[in-house]
Structures are given as structure tokens and as C-alpha cells.
Amino acid sequence: MEPGLTATHLKIQPGESVLVKGRVLPDAKGFSVNLGEDSQNLVLHFNPRFDCHGDMNLIVCNSKHEGVWGEEQRYSVFPFQHGEKAGITITFDTVELKVNLSNDQEIFFPNRQGLEMIRYLSVDGDFKIKVLKFFS
């Protein structure tokens, strides 16, 4: 995936949210939004796949601890379209993360590491960011 935006030294606490808005590239294969302590310790790897790693029109979520991936969770809900606007809101909690998709559907993913603060965010792949907002 193409490198995108990376933010470090964040202090996202339980109950706080991140909004990522932008446009899916016309020939997108996939993109990812990652949240965690750093690139080797992710509480959430959110990865919509149009045609990537053998998956088509599927959202794959995972976590990474000390560079080792956990077990993938796959979701067939797929509101993303090539060349279209998309919005993703991720709300952080010590138990789970809630991902609100632009079609008002939700995905829940466990906070497997019990992380108490998010310090790292990256957005990579075939997605052009227009808005990145942090809020409570």
C-alpha cells in the first residue's frame, strides 16, 4: 500500500474519537487506518479491501502486538465505492473500538491489548484524506 499520513505523540483517551474523511481513489485496491501505541503495536488495523490479498469488497480488522499480527476479523459490510467520498469515525475505549462507517453501520473490534491511550495513527493506501478530526 502507498504510504500516507502518520501522526505520533497523540494522546487519544477512552471516550475520544477520530474522524477520517476523504475520497477513495478511482482504481483503489485497498487502504488502512491504524491506531495504537506505534507501528508495531496496533490496537486497530482497519483495512477495507476492494481487490487485495485475495479479498474482494471486504473489511478486515486486526491488531498487532510487538510486530506480530493477531487473528483477523472479517466483515462483509462494505459501503466504500471507487472514486467516492467516505467517512470513518473510530471511537476508542479500553474494552473495544467502535467504527462508524459513512452508511451509519457500525463495526466493533476488541481492544485486545487493553491499551489505555492511543499515541499513533496512520492512514495508508488508496485513500486521499480531506479531513482528520479528533473529538470527545
C-alpha positions in Angstrom: 0.0 0.0 0.0 1.1 3.5 -0.7 2.3 5.4 2.4 0.0 8.2 3.5 -0.3 10.2 6.7 1.4 9.2 10.0 0.8 11.0 13.3 2.7 10.2 16.5 2.8 11.5 20.1 -1.0 11.7 20.2 -3.0 11.4 23.4 -6.3 9.9 22.4 -8.1 8.7 25.6 -11.0 6.4 26.2 -14.3 8.0 25.0 -12.5 10.1 22.4 -12.9 9.7 18.6 -11.1 10.2 15.4 -12.9 11.1 12.2 -11.2 10.4 8.9 -12.9 11.7 5.7 -11.7 11.7 2.2 -12.1 10.1 -1.2 -11.4 6.5 -2.3 -9.1 6.6 -5.3 -10.7 5.5 -8.6 -8.6 2.4 -9.0 -8.3 1.6 -5.3 -7.2 -1.9 -4.3 -7.4 -1.1 -0.5 -6.5 1.3 2.3 -5.9 1.1 6.0 -6.4 3.2 9.1 -4.2 2.1 12.0 -4.4 3.2 15.7 -2.1 2.2 18.5 1.0 2.8 20.5 3.3 2.7 17.5 3.5 0.9 14.1 4.5 -2.4 15.8 1.7 -2.2 18.5 -1.7 -1.5 16.9 -5.0 -1.7 18.8 -6.8 -1.5 15.4 -5.8 -2.1 11.8 -8.9 -1.2 9.8 -8.4 -2.4 6.2 -11.2 -2.1 3.5 -10.1 -4.3 0.6 -11.5 -3.8 -2.9 -9.3 -6.4 -4.5 -6.3 -7.0 -2.2 -4.7 -10.1 -0.7 -7.3 -12.4 -2.4 -10.2 -10.5 -0.8 -12.8 -8.5 -2.7 -15.1 -5.9 -1.1 -14.4 -6.9 2.4 -13.3 -5.1 5.6 -10.5 -6.8 7.5 -9.7 -5.7 11.1 -6.8 -6.9 13.2 -4.4 -5.9 15.9 -0.6 -6.2 16.2 1.4 -6.8 19.4 5.2 -6.3 19.3 5.2 -6.7 15.5 3.1 -9.9 15.5 -0.4 -9.8 13.9 -3.4 -11.2 15.8 -6.3 -13.1 14.4 -8.2 -11.2 11.6 -11.8 -10.4 11.9 -13.7 -10.1 8.6 -16.8 -8.0 7.9 -18.9 -8.3 4.7 -20.4 -4.8 5.3 -18.7 -2.7 2.6 -20.0 0.8 2.0 -17.0 2.0 0.0 -17.0 2.8 -3.7 -14.2 3.6 -6.1 -13.8 7.4 -6.6 -16.4 8.2 -3.9 -16.2 10.2 -0.7 -16.0 8.1 2.5 -16.1 8.9 6.2 -14.9 6.7 9.1 -15.3 7.6 12.8 -13.4 5.5 15.3 -14.3 5.8 19.0 -11.7 4.4 21.4 -12.5 2.6 24.6 -10.4 0.3 26.9 -12.7 -2.6 26.1 -13.4 -2.1 22.4 -13.2 0.3 19.5 -16.4 1.3 17.6 -16.0 2.1 13.9 -18.9 4.1 12.4 -19.0 3.9 8.6 -20.4 6.5 6.3 -23.6 4.5 5.8 -24.4 4.5 9.5 -23.3 1.0 10.0 -21.0 0.0 12.9 -18.2 -2.4 13.4 -16.9 -3.3 16.9 -13.4 -4.6 17.5 -12.0 -5.6 20.8 -9.1 -3.7 22.5 -7.1 -6.9 22.7 -4.1 -5.2 24.4 -6.2 -3.2 27.0 -4.5 -0.1 25.6 -5.4 3.0 27.7 -4.2 5.6 25.3 -3.7 5.9 21.5 -0.4 7.6 20.6 -0.1 6.6 16.9 -2.3 6.9 13.8 -1.6 6.2 10.2 -3.7 6.2 7.0 -2.2 4.3 4.1 -3.2 3.1 0.7 -5.6 4.2 -2.0 -7.4 6.9 0.0 -7.0 10.7 -0.3 -7.5 12.4 3.1 -9.6 15.6 3.2 -10.4 15.8 6.9 -8.8 14.4 10.1 -10.5 15.5 13.3 -10.1 14.5 16.9 -13.0 15.0 19.3 -14.7 13.8 22.5 
